[in-house]
Amino acid sequence: MTTTPGTTTTPVPVAGALPGGTWTMGDLEVTRFGYGAMQLAGPWVMGPPADHDGALAVLRAAADLGITHVDTSVAYGPRITNELVREALHPYPEGLHVVTKVGSTRDAQGGWPPARRPDELRRAVQKNLDTLGLDVLDLVNLRLGDAAGPQPGSLAEAFTTLVELQEEGLVRYLGVSNATPDQVAEARSIGPVVCVQNLYNLAHRDDDALVDALAADGIAYVPFFPLGGFSPLQSEALAAVAVDHGTTPMAVALAWLLQRSPNVLLIPGTSSVAHLHENVAGAALRLTDEDLVALDRIGRPGPAGA
Ligand SMILES: NC(=O)c1ccc[n+]([C@@H]2O[C@H](COP(=O)([O-])OP(=O)(O)OC[C@H]3O[C@@H](n4cnc5c(N)ncnc54)[C@H](OP(=O)(O)O)[C@@H]3O)[C@@H](O)[C@H]2O)c1
């Protein structure tokens, strides 16, 4: 850990020393500590950020730290987040992988209606290419379900369309997002799946079995809302472990995810360089077996749950 001369007391993690090491999806090697760009757009992921230069600074700080996994989508803003990623980082540094998603669009009220017909998916891939300034997208997630979470139903037509786009050379690797275990299995029966991006954190553990099953098959699990998303994680047990270690609940939440399974990749979001540095430094925390037992009770039924 170093501090930048002449700046605030915010500790600056050493570039390249990211907690968690790396994971490989297909032939894409990424740092397990990535960055989620969604909330760089305006409130509720609509419109431009209040601080345009601040948003660019966060993205550049992520790349400077050696983060090689940036998660975004043309639906964020819409377009705004991809445009910020492009402005901050294009031409993209060697080894940096911008992961994007298709399958939902935005309405005037900021809703996320599905857009999974073949023509809609083709348009969304093209819009991602255009806004990110790329000829080929490294990894595209098919976003399923709705704002309430994953919903059952076949993804065959939509995923087959993405496989066609892959065969046409516009996309290298595919994943699914907001998906049920049955949909993950269905996608895998159609074409290779290198990652699943679902809601998962200390308080939302519906996917515990899926995380382990994917780990056994060498497939990445990328939890969205690792810090609780729009409602920060709050739990007495989490706060107590953080106090014991003299750190923050965010640090404990991220360290727990890194320790949960080697296939778990982090994409925490922040609009603050100081928070990015805090999160990178904090996620290196080594939780004890005792901590893990206490944290395991969060979000589970029973008197000890918090
Ligand atoms: N596939 C999907 O359907 C889907 C859905 C949602 C999100 N995602 C992806 O998942 C990524 C992560 O989700 P997210 O950003 O919404 O939620 P998140 O990572 O759980 O939390 C982000 C929030 O935590 C705050 N935060 C971060 N570090 C902090 C710190 N050290 N101290 C205090 N507050 C801190 C941020 O505020 P500050 O800006 O003030 O730091 C922001 O409000 C997104 O960027 C997106 O790429 C995917």
The ligand as an SDF file (V2000), in Angstrom:
LIG
                    3D

 48 52  0  0  0  0  0  0  0  0999 V2000
  -26.9810   -8.0880  -15.0530 N   0  0  0  0  0  0  0  0  0  0  0  0
  -27.7710   -7.2840  -14.3830 C   0  0  0  0  0  0  0  0  0  0  0  0
  -28.9970   -7.3900  -14.4710 O   0  0  0  0  0  0  0  0  0  0  0  0
  -27.1720   -6.2450  -13.5000 C   0  0  0  0  0  0  0  0  0  0  0  0
  -27.9890   -5.5570  -12.5980 C   0  0  0  0  0  0  0  0  0  0  0  0
  -27.4040   -4.6240  -11.7720 C   0  0  0  0  0  0  0  0  0  0  0  0
  -26.0370   -4.3730  -11.8330 C   0  0  0  0  0  0  0  0  0  0  0  0
  -25.2630   -5.0570  -12.7120 N   0  0  0  0  0  0  0  0  0  0  0  0
  -23.8030   -4.8500  -12.7690 C   0  0  0  0  0  0  0  0  0  0  0  0
  -23.2850   -5.0120  -11.4580 O   0  0  0  0  0  0  0  0  0  0  0  0
  -22.4180   -3.9140  -11.1370 C   0  0  0  0  0  0  0  0  0  0  0  0
  -22.4270   -3.6570   -9.6530 C   0  0  0  0  0  0  0  0  0  0  0  0
  -23.7020   -3.2080   -9.2270 O   0  0  0  0  0  0  0  0  0  0  0  0
  -23.9780   -1.8020   -8.5690 P   0  0  0  0  0  0  0  0  0  0  0  0
  -22.8690   -0.8590   -8.8460 O   0  0  0  0  0  0  0  0  0  0  0  0
  -25.3350   -1.3800   -8.9820 O   0  0  0  0  0  0  0  0  0  0  0  0
  -24.0480   -2.1490   -7.0300 O   0  0  0  0  0  0  0  0  0  0  0  0
  -22.9390   -2.4520   -5.9160 P   0  0  0  0  0  0  0  0  0  0  0  0
  -21.6090   -2.6740   -6.5310 O   0  0  0  0  0  0  0  0  0  0  0  0
  -23.5140   -3.4940   -5.0420 O   0  0  0  0  0  0  0  0  0  0  0  0
  -22.9640   -1.1070   -5.0830 O   0  0  0  0  0  0  0  0  0  0  0  0
  -22.6450    0.1330   -5.6470 C   0  0  0  0  0  0  0  0  0  0  0  0
  -23.0050    1.1800   -4.6200 C   0  0  0  0  0  0  0  0  0  0  0  0
  -22.1330    1.0370   -3.4940 O   0  0  0  0  0  0  0  0  0  0  0  0
  -21.5460    2.2880   -3.2030 C   0  0  0  0  0  0  0  0  0  0  0  0
  -20.1720    2.0470   -2.7710 N   0  0  0  0  0  0  0  0  0  0  0  0
  -19.2090    1.3480   -3.4200 C   0  0  0  0  0  0  0  0  0  0  0  0
  -18.0730    1.3280   -2.7080 N   0  0  0  0  0  0  0  0  0  0  0  0
  -18.2990    2.0530   -1.5930 C   0  0  0  0  0  0  0  0  0  0  0  0
  -17.5040    2.4130   -0.4850 C   0  0  0  0  0  0  0  0  0  0  0  0
  -16.2240    2.0100   -0.3800 N   0  0  0  0  0  0  0  0  0  0  0  0
  -18.0660    3.1770    0.5000 N   0  0  0  0  0  0  0  0  0  0  0  0
  -19.3460    3.5680    0.3980 C   0  0  0  0  0  0  0  0  0  0  0  0
  -20.1550    3.2500   -0.6250 N   0  0  0  0  0  0  0  0  0  0  0  0
  -19.6300    2.5020   -1.6290 C   0  0  0  0  0  0  0  0  0  0  0  0
  -21.5900    3.0910   -4.4730 C   0  0  0  0  0  0  0  0  0  0  0  0
  -21.6770    4.4620   -4.1480 O   0  0  0  0  0  0  0  0  0  0  0  0
  -20.4970    5.4750   -4.5830 P   0  0  0  0  0  0  0  0  0  0  0  0
  -20.6810    5.7300   -6.0240 O   0  0  0  0  0  0  0  0  0  0  0  0
  -20.7580    6.6600   -3.7170 O   0  0  0  0  0  0  0  0  0  0  0  0
  -19.2020    4.8100   -4.2380 O   0  0  0  0  0  0  0  0  0  0  0  0
  -22.8710    2.5810   -5.1260 C   0  0  0  0  0  0  0  0  0  0  0  0
  -23.9720    3.3270   -4.6660 O   0  0  0  0  0  0  0  0  0  0  0  0
  -22.9810   -2.7670  -11.9650 C   0  0  0  0  0  0  0  0  0  0  0  0
  -22.0480   -1.7690  -12.1900 O   0  0  0  0  0  0  0  0  0  0  0  0
  -23.4110   -3.4650  -13.2330 C   0  0  0  0  0  0  0  0  0  0  0  0
  -22.3150   -3.4810  -14.1080 O   0  0  0  0  0  0  0  0  0  0  0  0
  -25.8110   -5.9920  -13.5310 C   0  0  0  0  0  0  0  0  0  0  0  0
  1  2  1  0
  2  3  2  0
  2  4  1  0
  4  5  1  0
  4 48  2  0
  5  6  2  0
  6  7  1  0
  7  8  2  0
  8  9  1  0
  8 48  1  0
  9 10  1  0
  9 46  1  0
 10 11  1  0
 11 12  1  0
 11 44  1  0
 12 13  1  0
 13 14  1  0
 14 15  2  0
 14 16  1  0
 14 17  1  0
 17 18  1  0
 18 19  2  0
 18 20  1  0
 18 21  1  0
 21 22  1  0
 22 23  1  0
 23 24  1  0
 23 42  1  0
 24 25  1  0
 25 26  1  0
 25 36  1  0
 26 27  1  0
 26 35  1  0
 27 28  2  0
 28 29  1  0
 29 30  1  0
 29 35  2  0
 30 31  1  0
 30 32  2  0
 32 33  1  0
 33 34  2  0
 34 35  1  0
 36 37  1  0
 36 42  1  0
 37 38  1  0
 38 39  2  0
 38 40  1  0
 38 41  1  0
 42 43  1  0
 44 45  1  0
 44 46  1  0
 46 47  1  0
M  CHG  2   8   1  16  -1
M  END
$$$$
